């Protein structure tokens, strides 16, 4: 019963947010419904196929579909906007992430999946639907660029669920894990924490440069010998390839 209630809460919140996205994209009512269904059910469907449960939960129990359509209908008849909605949307997303992670890892546990696989299934269930949704509307999935760490609360909730199951505290883990994940998401949001992105982060390259500088004299001597014995045609081909690689790097930036 706890499992079903948590999943239906997740379905409604996810479809509600998807409906708000559909409104911003100026979709019609069909677009509202499809985006809500995909967002709220795709992650669980992929999970069920991967762990081979025999039947996708949303197809076996039509309550999932009706709840998803209810969320889409709520968003269709209500225009959510402003600061209050922005704050609600983030918090609803984070609450959903925790709920989906727990239900996904729980179902994997009951199917006999390994602990690491259960964590992966929890992450897939929590984020798979939104990834498909973002791809459908032609934008980079928020999971890949959201620097406020959407995946980390999902992983933590999944790990806590697996640990609780191993300790025999299954019900407590199912109830407490999404609460912990939501609390972590709140701290991340209000503290303004994020994962830094640095294109120049390459410690292996830095170490190689330091090692190279230590042997610069030997390297220069080796280069002089190599230039003396390298055929001119090979040298021109090599320089041409190096120039093309540099141009590709500049174009990527």
NORHU-V524192 format. One record per pair of residues at least 24 apart in sequence whose C-alpha atoms are under 7 Angstrom apart, sorted by the first residue. I is the first residue (numbers start at 1). J is the second residue. D is the distance in Angstrom with one decimal. If there is no record, write none. Layout:
# NORHU-V524192
i->I j->J d->D
i->I j->J d->D
This chain:
# NORHU-V524192
i->3 j->103 d->6.3
i->6 j->99 d->6.0
i->7 j->99 d->6.8
i->7 j->100 d->6.7
i->7 j->103 d->6.5
i->8 j->64 d->6.4
i->8 j->67 d->6.9
i->10 j->96 d->5.0
i->10 j->99 d->6.1
i->10 j->100 d->6.3
i->11 j->40 d->5.0
i->11 j->64 d->6.8
i->11 j->67 d->6.6
i->11 j->68 d->5.7
i->12 j->67 d->5.7
i->12 j->68 d->5.5
i->12 j->71 d->5.1
i->13 j->71 d->7.0
i->13 j->92 d->6.3
i->13 j->96 d->6.6
i->14 j->39 d->6.4
i->14 j->40 d->5.3
i->14 j->96 d->6.7
i->15 j->39 d->6.4
i->15 j->40 d->5.6
i->15 j->68 d->5.4
i->15 j->71 d->5.0
i->15 j->72 d->5.6
i->16 j->71 d->4.5
i->16 j->72 d->5.6
i->16 j->74 d->6.9
i->16 j->75 d->5.7
i->17 j->89 d->6.5
i->19 j->72 d->5.0
i->19 j->75 d->5.0
i->19 j->76 d->6.6
i->20 j->75 d->5.7
i->20 j->80 d->6.7
i->32 j->72 d->5.8
i->33 j->69 d->6.0
i->33 j->72 d->5.7
i->35 j->133 d->6.4
i->36 j->68 d->6.1
i->36 j->69 d->6.9
i->36 j->72 d->5.7
i->37 j->65 d->6.9
i->37 j->68 d->5.8
i->38 j->129 d->6.1
i->38 j->133 d->6.5
i->39 j->129 d->4.1
i->39 j->130 d->5.2
i->39 j->132 d->6.9
i->39 j->133 d->5.5
i->40 j->68 d->6.7
i->40 j->129 d->5.8
i->41 j->129 d->6.4
i->42 j->128 d->6.4
i->42 j->129 d->4.8
i->43 j->124 d->5.9
i->43 j->125 d->4.3
i->43 j->126 d->6.8
i->43 j->127 d->6.7
i->43 j->128 d->4.2
i->43 j->129 d->4.6
i->44 j->125 d->5.1
i->47 j->121 d->6.1
i->47 j->124 d->6.9
i->47 j->125 d->6.4
i->51 j->108 d->6.8
i->94 j->182 d->5.8
i->94 j->185 d->6.2
i->95 j->182 d->5.5
i->97 j->126 d->4.9
i->97 j->154 d->5.7
i->98 j->153 d->6.6
i->98 j->154 d->5.5
i->98 j->157 d->6.0
i->98 j->178 d->4.2
i->98 j->181 d->5.4
i->98 j->182 d->6.3
i->99 j->178 d->5.4
i->100 j->125 d->5.6
i->100 j->126 d->4.6
i->101 j->125 d->6.1
i->101 j->126 d->5.0
i->101 j->154 d->5.3
i->101 j->157 d->6.1
i->101 j->158 d->5.4
i->102 j->157 d->6.1
i->102 j->158 d->5.5
i->102 j->161 d->6.2
i->102 j->174 d->6.1
i->102 j->177 d->6.8
i->102 j->178 d->6.7
i->105 j->158 d->5.7
i->105 j->161 d->6.9
i->106 j->161 d->6.9
i->115 j->162 d->6.4
i->119 j->155 d->6.3
i->119 j->158 d->5.0
i->119 j->159 d->6.0
i->122 j->154 d->6.9
i->122 j->158 d->5.5
i->123 j->151 d->7.0
i->123 j->154 d->5.7
i->123 j->155 d->6.0
i->126 j->154 d->6.6
i->147 j->194 d->4.8
i->147 j->195 d->5.0
i->148 j->188 d->6.5
i->148 j->189 d->7.0
i->148 j->193 d->6.3
i->148 j->194 d->4.5
i->148 j->195 d->6.5
i->149 j->194 d->6.5
i->149 j->195 d->6.7
i->153 j->181 d->4.7
i->153 j->184 d->6.5
i->153 j->185 d->6.4
i->154 j->181 d->6.7
i->156 j->181 d->6.5
i->157 j->181 d->5.5
